[in-house]
Amino acid sequence: MSDDTRIYVAVLADYNNGEMHGAWIDCDGKSAEDIQDEVNVLLRTSKHPNVMVDCPDCDIQHPSDLDNLECDTCNGTTKVSSAEEWAIHDHEGFYGLVGESTSFADVAKAAELIAEHGEAYALYTGHCGVDLPDPDDFRDHYSGEWESVEKYAEDYIDNSGMLDSMPENLRNYFDCAAFARDMVLGGDIYKIEMSNGNVAIFSN
Ligand SMILES: [Zn+2]
């Protein structure tokens, strides 16, 4: 899958002062800590800082390092000013799985799952009505992306060998479309339309 996921993080202290201070952050392959690190840079470069945080450039290995600390970033104080609050003001590639205040842990998890499973995972999430359902649960139920339910049913029929006992010249008369409809109506499977016109099939 090549879905690119990214979020636009805005610093609220600046935003509330009528200024835009934020950045697009690519989320592919990133951990929550990676994203937080990038956001921390944004927060520290706010024009409206309201807290003091640890200096990112001080390299203090031992308390005695503090005695002759030379750091141009903080002038040896070990603290720098920073804004505190952020919000996700835009996002791409997440199929709606992230919102304004989604934690970076969930952002990273959603990015990973979308990279692995694509839109189907987001659709499953919507169907379940819970935030980021267990990936194993998803894998247990997901039966793939198909052009149509009929195509899925044809494949299912082939693989199950259910028509093997039928003479070959009669197999073409089998009504795959009706069989597919019954699978859906009977609750064995359900389909969710995808943005590319295909359907994601899930088993119950
Ligand atoms: Zn420093």
Residues whose N, C-alpha, C, O or C-beta is under 5 A from the ligand:
A	BS01	ZN	C55 D57 C58 C71 T73 C74 T78
